[in-house]
Amino acid sequence: MSESTPSQTAALGYIDNLAQHIEYSPNSTASAKLMRSEGVNVVLFAFDEGEELSEHTAAMPVIVQALEGELEITANNQTVTLHPGGMVHFTTRLPHAVKALTKAKMVLYMLNRPPAE
């Protein structure tokens, strides 16, 4: 019997203060890929007040967490307001939209889809 070896080297990924890694841009939405790692991709967004991501879907489950400001999240005929520290989860292909009620920063965690059984 042989031992299997992991396909990746074990590693610790560390990012201090997510919000400091992206800046606001007047009258627009900025985004920056921050990390691509086993099981997750991390993208930061900075919205000027009133900016939005119109309704769209994702090919994988995602988690959105507010870092600064207030974000209005709409999905599945529901609307919630995210404040710093608040988060929402979207299942694969769930239509959703994001609107900045104030200048706001958020982090998007794109999760690997579980394998089909």
C-alpha positions as a printed Julia matrix, in Angstrom:
117×3 Matrix{Float64}:
   0.0    0.0     0.0
   1.47   3.35   -0.98
   0.93   6.68    0.74
  -0.7    9.42   -1.26
   0.84  12.85   -1.28
  -1.11  16.1    -1.45
  -1.14  17.78   -4.85
  -0.28  21.1    -3.18
   2.22  21.99   -0.54
   0.55  22.9     2.75
   0.66  26.65    3.19
  -0.73  29.45    5.31
  -2.26  32.37    3.43
  -2.48  35.61    5.41
  -3.9   39.02    4.53
  -4.07  41.81    7.08
  -6.97  44.3     6.88
  -8.72  43.43    3.63
 -10.19  46.92    3.13
  -6.76  48.55    2.83
  -6.01  46.55   -0.33
  -8.48  48.48   -2.53
  -9.21  52.18   -2.98
 -12.41  54.01   -3.91
 -12.7   55.44   -7.39
 -15.11  58.37   -8.04
 -18.38  57.41   -9.77
 -17.35  53.8   -10.29
 -16.85  50.33   -8.87
 -13.29  49.07   -8.49
 -12.33  45.42   -8.06
  -9.11  43.59   -7.31
  -8.31  39.89   -7.2
  -6.62  39.36   -3.88
  -6.1   35.63   -3.52
  -6.5   32.46   -5.52
  -6.14  29.46   -3.26
  -7.3   25.92   -2.72
 -11.09  25.98   -2.47
 -11.59  29.76   -2.76
 -10.86  32.86   -4.81
 -11.04  36.22   -3.03
 -11.97  39.47   -4.8
 -12.31  42.93   -3.23
 -14.77  45.57   -4.41
 -14.94  49.3    -3.63
 -18.15  51.09   -4.63
 -18.73  54.81   -4.79
 -22.12  55.76   -3.34
 -24.96  54.67   -5.63
 -22.82  52.35   -7.76
 -24.1   48.83   -8.33
 -23.6   45.43   -9.84
 -26.77  44.69  -11.79
 -28.46  41.31  -11.42
 -26.17  38.45  -12.37
 -25.37  34.86  -11.38
 -22.21  33.01  -10.41
 -21.13  29.57  -11.61
 -20.17  28.66   -8.04
 -21.44  29.33   -4.51
 -20.27  32.69   -3.15
 -20.13  34.59    0.11
 -20.22  38.4     0.22
 -19.06  40.25    3.33
 -19.31  44.0     3.91
 -16.07  45.64    5.05
 -17.07  49.34    5.03
 -20.26  51.29    4.39
 -23.71  49.89    3.58
 -24.65  47.56    0.74
 -28.11  46.61   -0.44
 -28.18  42.97   -1.55
 -31.13  41.61   -3.53
 -31.69  37.91   -4.28
 -34.54  35.43   -4.31
 -37.17  38.21   -3.96
 -35.5   39.45   -0.75
 -33.47  42.59   -0.04
 -31.1   42.94    2.9
 -28.78  45.74    3.98
 -25.26  44.64    4.85
 -23.25  46.66    7.37
 -19.53  46.07    8.15
 -19.1   42.49    9.32
 -22.41  41.33    7.79
 -22.4   38.61    5.17
 -24.65  36.71    2.77
 -24.32  33.39    0.95
 -25.55  32.74   -2.58
 -26.02  29.26   -3.97
 -24.74  28.46   -7.46
 -26.62  30.35  -10.22
 -28.84  32.35   -7.82
 -29.6   35.71   -9.5
 -28.47  38.57   -7.26
 -27.6   42.28   -7.35
 -25.49  44.61   -5.17
 -25.99  48.36   -4.67
 -23.89  50.71   -2.53
 -26.12  52.85   -0.3
 -22.97  54.68    0.84
 -19.34  54.42   -0.23
 -18.69  50.77    0.55
 -16.13  48.0     0.35
 -16.89  44.29    0.24
 -15.06  41.03   -0.12
 -16.32  38.26   -2.41
 -15.36  34.67   -1.62
 -15.89  32.43   -4.66
 -16.03  28.86   -3.4
 -15.21  25.75   -5.37
 -18.37  23.83   -6.18
 -18.63  20.49   -4.41
 -18.15  17.54   -6.75
 -21.33  16.0    -8.15
 -22.32  12.8    -6.42
